[in-house]
Amino acid sequence: MCLLLSALCCMLCAACCVLCAACCVLRAACCVLRAACCVLCAVCCVLCAVCCVLCAVCCVLCAVCCVLPAASVHPAVQVADTKMVGEGSEADSEVLLTNWAALSRPALPASGRLLALLAAYPKAAYVLSPSVLASNFLKREDMIRAVSLGATFVVGSGGDDFDRLAMEQNVREAIGKMGTAVGEAFTWLSDAPMRWTGELDNLSDGSPSTVEEEGDRKGLAVKGTYDGEWDHEAALPNGEGTMSWANGITYSGGWAAGKFEGYGEKLYSRGGGYKGQWSAGKRQGWGMSIYGGKVFIHLWIPP
């Protein structure tokens, strides 16, 4: 009986030892977790300090931006960045110019506004209409000085009105006499190719493929749609453009006075076609013909 009790006591003692060991392990784990928490807290404190530094830097930058001269973010540059060049009417340009002038010297007469703006914003890109430029035209020495300081000018198209075109031409001639440097500071939107998109019923390339063979329009050009550069005076394609006829034939490439010119590609709806050089609407020079799945390289020589 005593031996049995002794054995039970030993087992209880062993169990107590195991429990004590487990408690020690748990305590060690708690210590490790506490240390990890401390490390995380320290990291968070460091991150907070970094954020505070960044906020302070942002505040300093904001303060610097507020005290910078108005020329660093002036209305002329804002308008040039947010408004497409050439957008709006001539009246819009005059209003914009008036608004710019009001920021510098609102009491100035119209003839002195541009000069005042150039003095206030010497490196601005000015978007003007021909009439605004004409009414604010500067002396040769004033314009040379403005360009030397970095001013540039974008002048809108005078439109189709004869008087406005004449006025634009006069201004261009006057600026041309001021020297190469001044001339290079001007961009004239009227020099850019005019584009047009629309339906045509009178454009044929002269071949049977683009001429109606029957019906009320027999002998007339197949109708189609054109998209590209355009001669408004002659009402014909001129430059780069694409013509898509209703019968599936397309031509994409160069044009001159309504005829294929330079490199172009004429393709047929059922496959095949020609890719190469053209002159006055006829194949001339090197080109590649595609017929029946076969490719032929030719040198076309006019008769």
C-alpha positions as CSV (number, residue, x, y, z in Angstrom):
1,M,0.0,0.0,0.0
2,C,2.8,2.4,0.8
3,L,4.5,1.6,-2.4
4,L,1.4,2.4,-4.3
5,L,1.0,5.7,-2.6
6,S,4.7,6.5,-3.2
7,A,4.2,5.8,-6.9
8,L,1.1,8.1,-7.0
9,C,3.1,10.8,-5.3
10,C,5.9,10.4,-7.8
11,M,3.5,10.7,-10.7
12,L,1.9,13.8,-9.3
13,C,5.3,15.3,-8.8
14,A,6.2,14.5,-12.5
15,A,3.0,16.1,-13.6
16,C,3.7,19.2,-11.6
17,C,7.2,19.4,-13.2
18,V,5.6,19.1,-16.7
19,L,3.1,21.9,-15.8
20,C,5.9,24.0,-14.5
21,A,7.9,23.5,-17.7
22,A,4.9,24.4,-19.8
23,C,4.4,27.5,-17.7
24,C,8.0,28.5,-18.3
25,V,7.6,27.9,-22.1
26,L,4.4,30.0,-22.2
27,R,6.1,32.8,-20.2
28,A,9.0,32.7,-22.6
29,A,6.6,32.9,-25.5
30,C,4.9,35.9,-23.9
31,C,8.2,37.6,-23.5
32,V,9.0,37.1,-27.2
33,L,5.5,38.4,-28.2
34,R,6.0,41.4,-25.9
35,A,9.4,42.1,-27.5
36,A,7.9,41.8,-31.0
37,C,5.1,44.2,-30.0
38,C,7.7,46.6,-28.8
39,V,9.6,46.4,-32.1
40,L,6.4,47.0,-34.0
41,C,5.6,50.0,-31.9
42,A,9.1,51.3,-32.6
43,V,8.6,50.8,-36.3
44,C,5.2,52.6,-36.2
45,C,6.8,55.5,-34.4
46,V,9.5,55.8,-37.0
47,L,6.9,55.7,-39.8
48,C,4.9,58.4,-38.1
49,A,8.0,60.5,-37.8
50,V,8.7,60.1,-41.5
51,C,5.1,61.1,-42.3
52,C,5.5,64.2,-40.2
53,V,8.7,65.1,-42.1
54,L,7.0,64.6,-45.4
55,C,4.1,66.7,-44.3
56,A,6.5,69.4,-43.3
57,V,8.2,69.3,-46.7
58,C,4.9,69.5,-48.5
59,C,3.9,72.5,-46.4
60,V,7.2,74.2,-47.3
61,L,6.7,73.5,-51.0
62,C,3.2,74.9,-50.8
63,A,4.5,78.0,-49.2
64,V,7.2,78.4,-51.8
65,C,4.6,78.0,-54.6
66,C,2.5,80.7,-53.0
67,V,5.3,83.2,-52.9
68,L,6.7,82.5,-56.4
69,P,6.2,85.3,-58.9
70,A,3.0,85.2,-61.0
71,A,5.0,84.5,-64.1
72,S,5.7,80.9,-63.0
73,V,2.0,79.9,-63.4
74,H,0.6,82.7,-65.4
75,P,-2.7,82.7,-67.2
76,A,-1.1,82.7,-70.7
77,V,0.5,79.4,-70.1
78,Q,-2.7,78.0,-68.4
79,V,-4.8,78.9,-71.5
80,A,-2.2,77.4,-73.8
81,D,-2.2,74.1,-71.8
82,T,-6.0,73.7,-71.3
83,K,-7.3,75.1,-74.6
84,M,-6.6,73.5,-77.9
85,V,-4.6,75.8,-80.3
86,G,-7.0,77.3,-82.8
87,E,-10.2,76.5,-80.8
88,G,-12.8,79.2,-80.3
89,S,-13.7,82.2,-82.3
90,E,-11.8,85.3,-82.9
91,A,-13.9,87.1,-80.3
92,D,-12.8,84.4,-77.8
93,S,-9.2,85.3,-78.5
94,E,-9.9,89.0,-77.9
95,V,-11.6,88.2,-74.6
96,L,-8.7,86.1,-73.5
97,L,-6.2,88.8,-74.4
98,T,-8.3,91.3,-72.5
99,N,-8.4,89.0,-69.5
100,W,-4.6,88.5,-69.6
101,A,-4.1,92.3,-69.8
102,A,-6.4,92.9,-66.8
103,L,-4.0,90.9,-64.7
104,S,-1.1,93.2,-65.4
105,R,-2.3,96.7,-66.2
106,P,-6.1,97.0,-66.7
107,A,-6.0,100.7,-67.5
108,L,-4.0,100.3,-70.6
109,P,-5.6,101.0,-74.0
110,A,-6.0,98.1,-76.5
111,S,-2.9,99.1,-78.5
112,G,-0.7,98.6,-75.5
113,R,-2.1,95.3,-74.1
114,L,0.3,92.9,-75.8
115,L,3.3,95.0,-74.9
116,A,2.2,95.0,-71.2
117,L,1.7,91.3,-71.3
118,L,5.1,90.6,-72.8
119,A,6.6,92.7,-70.0
120,A,4.7,90.8,-67.3
121,Y,5.1,87.3,-68.9
122,P,8.2,87.4,-71.1
123,K,8.3,83.6,-71.7
124,A,4.6,82.9,-72.4
125,A,3.2,81.2,-75.4
126,Y,0.5,83.6,-76.8
127,V,-2.4,82.3,-78.7
128,L,-3.8,85.1,-80.8
129,S,-6.1,85.7,-83.8
130,P,-4.8,87.7,-86.8
131,S,-7.0,90.7,-85.9
132,V,-5.9,90.8,-82.3
133,L,-2.3,90.6,-83.4
134,A,-2.9,93.4,-85.9
135,S,-4.6,95.7,-83.4
136,N,-1.7,95.1,-80.9
137,F,1.2,95.2,-83.4
138,L,4.5,96.1,-81.8
139,K,7.5,98.0,-83.1
140,R,10.3,96.0,-84.6
141,E,12.6,96.6,-81.6
142,D,9.8,95.6,-79.1
143,M,9.1,92.3,-81.0
144,I,12.8,91.5,-81.3
145,R,13.3,92.0,-77.6
146,A,10.2,89.9,-76.7
147,V,11.4,87.0,-78.8
148,S,14.9,87.2,-77.4
149,L,13.4,86.8,-73.9
150,G,11.5,83.7,-74.9
151,A,8.0,84.8,-76.1
152,T,6.4,82.6,-78.8
153,F,3.2,83.2,-80.7
154,V,0.5,81.0,-82.3
155,V,-1.7,82.8,-84.7
156,G,-5.1,81.4,-85.7
157,S,-6.4,81.2,-89.2
158,G,-7.9,84.3,-90.7
159,G,-10.7,82.2,-92.2
160,D,-12.2,82.5,-95.7
161,D,-13.1,86.2,-95.4
162,F,-11.1,88.2,-97.9
163,D,-10.5,91.2,-95.6
164,R,-9.2,88.9,-92.8
165,L,-7.0,87.0,-95.2
166,A,-5.5,90.3,-96.5
167,M,-5.0,91.5,-92.9
168,E,-3.2,88.3,-92.0
169,Q,-1.0,88.5,-95.1
170,N,0.0,92.1,-94.2
171,V,0.9,91.1,-90.7
172,R,2.9,88.1,-91.9
173,E,4.8,90.4,-94.3
174,A,5.6,92.9,-91.6
175,I,6.8,90.2,-89.2
176,G,8.9,88.7,-92.0
177,K,10.8,91.9,-92.3
178,M,11.8,91.8,-88.6
179,G,14.3,89.0,-89.1
180,T,14.6,85.2,-89.1
181,A,14.6,85.0,-85.2
182,V,11.2,86.8,-85.0
183,G,9.7,84.8,-87.9
184,E,10.7,81.5,-86.2
185,A,8.8,82.5,-83.0
186,F,5.5,82.5,-84.9
187,T,3.4,79.5,-85.8
188,W,0.6,80.2,-88.3
189,L,-2.3,77.8,-88.2
190,S,-3.3,78.8,-91.7
191,D,-0.1,77.0,-92.9
192,A,-1.4,73.7,-91.5
193,P,-3.1,71.4,-94.1
194,M,-6.9,71.7,-94.0
195,R,-8.8,68.5,-93.4
196,W,-12.3,67.4,-94.5
197,T,-14.5,64.4,-94.0
198,G,-17.6,63.8,-96.0
199,E,-19.4,62.1,-98.9
200,L,-18.4,62.6,-102.5
201,D,-20.3,61.7,-105.7
202,N,-18.0,63.2,-108.3
203,L,-14.6,61.7,-107.5
204,S,-13.3,59.0,-109.8
205,D,-9.8,57.9,-110.5
206,G,-10.5,57.7,-114.2
207,S,-10.7,53.9,-114.4
208,P,-13.9,51.8,-114.9
209,S,-13.6,50.5,-111.4
210,T,-14.8,53.8,-109.9
211,V,-17.4,54.7,-112.5
212,E,-21.0,53.5,-112.5
213,E,-21.7,51.0,-115.2
214,E,-25.5,51.1,-115.2
215,G,-28.6,52.8,-113.7
216,D,-29.4,56.5,-113.5
217,R,-25.8,57.3,-112.7
218,K,-24.2,55.3,-115.5
219,G,-21.0,56.9,-116.5
220,L,-20.7,59.0,-113.4
221,A,-18.4,58.5,-110.4
222,V,-19.3,55.9,-107.8
223,K,-20.3,57.6,-104.6
224,G,-18.0,57.3,-101.6
225,T,-16.6,58.9,-98.5
226,Y,-13.4,60.9,-98.2
227,D,-11.3,61.6,-95.1
228,G,-8.1,63.6,-95.2
229,E,-6.3,66.7,-96.3
230,W,-8.4,69.0,-98.5
231,D,-8.1,71.9,-100.9
232,H,-11.1,74.0,-99.8
233,E,-10.8,76.4,-102.7
234,A,-10.8,73.7,-105.4
235,A,-13.0,71.4,-103.3
236,L,-10.7,68.4,-104.0
237,P,-8.5,66.1,-102.0
238,N,-5.0,67.5,-101.7
239,G,-2.3,65.9,-99.4
240,E,-2.8,62.7,-97.5
241,G,-6.2,61.1,-97.4
242,T,-8.4,58.0,-97.8
243,M,-11.3,57.6,-100.3
244,S,-13.7,54.7,-99.8
245,W,-16.1,54.1,-102.7
246,A,-19.4,52.4,-102.2
247,N,-18.4,49.4,-104.3
248,G,-15.7,48.4,-101.8
249,I,-12.7,50.0,-103.5
250,T,-10.4,52.1,-101.3
251,Y,-7.5,54.4,-102.0
252,S,-5.2,55.6,-99.2
253,G,-2.2,57.8,-99.9
254,G,-1.1,61.0,-101.5
255,W,-3.4,63.3,-103.5
256,A,-2.8,66.4,-105.7
257,A,-5.8,68.3,-107.1
258,G,-8.1,65.3,-106.7
259,K,-5.7,62.8,-108.4
260,F,-3.5,60.1,-106.9
261,E,0.0,61.5,-106.4
262,G,3.1,60.0,-104.7
263,Y,2.8,56.8,-102.8
264,G,-0.7,55.3,-102.5
265,E,-2.5,52.0,-102.1
266,K,-5.6,51.2,-104.2
267,L,-7.3,48.0,-103.0
268,Y,-10.3,46.1,-104.3
269,S,-13.1,44.6,-102.2
270,R,-12.4,41.0,-103.4
271,G,-8.7,41.2,-102.7
272,G,-5.8,42.4,-104.9
273,G,-4.9,45.9,-105.9
274,Y,-1.8,48.1,-106.3
275,K,0.6,49.6,-103.8
276,G,3.2,52.0,-105.2
277,Q,4.0,55.2,-106.9
278,W,1.5,57.4,-108.7
279,S,1.7,60.6,-110.8
280,A,-1.3,62.6,-111.9
281,G,-3.7,59.8,-111.2
282,K,-1.7,57.1,-113.1
283,R,0.8,54.5,-112.0
284,Q,4.3,55.7,-112.4
285,G,7.5,54.3,-110.9
286,W,7.9,51.2,-108.8
287,G,4.8,49.4,-107.5
288,M,3.5,46.1,-106.4
289,S,0.4,44.6,-108.0
290,I,-1.6,41.8,-106.3
291,Y,-3.8,39.6,-108.5
292,G,-5.2,36.1,-107.8
293,G,-3.0,35.7,-104.7
294,K,0.2,36.5,-106.7
295,V,2.4,39.5,-106.3
296,F,4.1,41.2,-109.2
297,I,6.7,44.0,-108.9
298,H,6.7,46.5,-111.8
299,L,8.4,49.6,-112.9
300,W,5.6,51.7,-114.5
301,I,6.8,54.1,-117.2
302,P,4.4,56.6,-118.7
303,P,3.8,56.4,-122.5
